[in-house]
Amino acid sequence: MTNSRVYNFAAGPSVLPLSVLERAGSEITNYRGSGMSVMEMSHRSKVFMDIFQETRDKLRRLMNIPEDYRILFLQTGASGQFSMIPLNLIGKTGKADYAVTGNFSGLACKEAKKYGQISLACDTGGRNHSYIPRQEELKLDNEASYFYYCANNTIYGTEWDYVPETGEVPLICDMSSNILSMPVDVSRFGIIYAGAQKNMAPAGLTVVIIKDSLAGHELPFTPLMMNYRTMIDKDSMYNTPPCWCIYMLGLTLDWVAENGGPEGMEKLKWQRAGMLYDVLDASRLFTCHADKGSRSGMNVTFRTGDEELDAKFVKEAAQAGFVNLKGHRLTGGMRASIYNAMPVEGVEKLCDFIRAFDKQN
Ligand SMILES: *Cc1c(COP(=O)(O)O)cnc(C)c1O
């Protein structure tokens, strides 16, 4: 089984740890003596409730989430949070600040404009989102209901290397593509959320970590299912939660814990990314999309500047067992997504391939 697996550099859904898949496989028809699959269980059964609570406790421990924060397991997709956040939070003052540093923060900003007055704290679109602004460059409004940003720009390959300082204004952060890849001081945030399909579990689960006191300012027309208060009061079980994904998240969290927790993940992250950036910087053919100092440790974007040569690279890489390296249409070129579950060995081998390609072309 191991031999036939490729090195999968997909941006999402993406690679999961092999041991997690094997464990899920071994339990798939009979979960620990229950006589059934986790996929077949009532979400109200004791056996599933145990999985649910243990998974939540594991995340709380791993991320050191303070007591006054709730952990929600929702089905909205990360994109559903683009609406849920303004619907629930903007009612406080009617205003919010958005830092637009890529595609997803741009979409979130556009959605929020339906519900209130939005100020751009920054917009890096003028240079095709190739950098992250510094703190001094952010335009802040101290009457904003919240400040919104995306910690890692999956498409452009940039990552914030600091947490913005916004005073009393709650920080709301999309960590879909870098959650659990470094330690985070959760107490600095109002909400951290992430679609699970990049670093945590299969697609279908959205994890929301919310400071309890932030809920309860929803606009009057907020749909029941988009109301944080509904989900907090019902413990994410107002309706059927994404049971299988929650179970898979639990397995991934065990794997993260066994591999040094967020600190261990951060070391591996920069080990992988460092190797790749070094090889690209030393090459004749390749340039990186992101400025030095803004480069992502999760999504490495690069190109040759020649579309035909890029296509040749992607094709030959796939033949050599390195798949899903084609860049997003907004950046062109290539993108190597190297999330937590990407083995260091996969990146070492990709580096060898890049060196060889650089020589031959
Ligand atoms: C993938 C991604 C999204 C979109 O996630 P969906 O679950 O498909 O809605 C949003 N934000 C970031 C940073 C992402 O990487």
The ligand as a Tripos MOL2 file, in Angstrom:
@<TRIPOS>MOLECULE
LIG
   15    15     1     0     0
SMALL
NO_CHARGES

@<TRIPOS>ATOM
      1 C1         -9.3520   26.4770    1.1700 C.3       1 LIG1
      2 C2         -9.5120   27.7640    1.8890 C.ar      1 LIG1
      3 C3        -10.7740   28.3700    2.0520 C.ar      1 LIG1
      4 C4        -12.0250   27.7860    1.4670 C.3       1 LIG1
      5 O1        -12.3970   26.6290    2.1340 O.3       1 LIG1
      6 P1        -13.7920   25.9060    1.8580 P.3       1 LIG1
      7 O2        -13.8820   24.9480    3.0000 O.co2     1 LIG1
      8 O3        -13.6650   25.2450    0.5240 O.co2     1 LIG1
      9 O4        -14.8700   26.9130    1.8710 O.co2     1 LIG1
     10 C5        -10.8310   29.5390    2.7860 C.ar      1 LIG1
     11 N1         -9.7370   30.1020    3.3060 N.ar      1 LIG1
     12 C6         -8.5070   29.5590    3.1490 C.ar      1 LIG1
     13 C7         -7.3180   30.2250    3.7470 C.3       1 LIG1
     14 C8         -8.3690   28.3780    2.4290 C.ar      1 LIG1
     15 O5         -7.1480   27.8440    2.2650 O.3       1 LIG1
@<TRIPOS>BOND
     1     1     2 1
     2     2     3 ar
     3     2    14 ar
     4     3     4 1
     5     3    10 ar
     6     4     5 1
     7     5     6 1
     8     6     7 2
     9     6     8 1
    10     6     9 1
    11    10    11 ar
    12    11    12 ar
    13    12    13 1
    14    12    14 ar
    15    14    15 1
@<TRIPOS>SUBSTRUCTURE
     1 LIG1         1 GROUP 0 **** ****
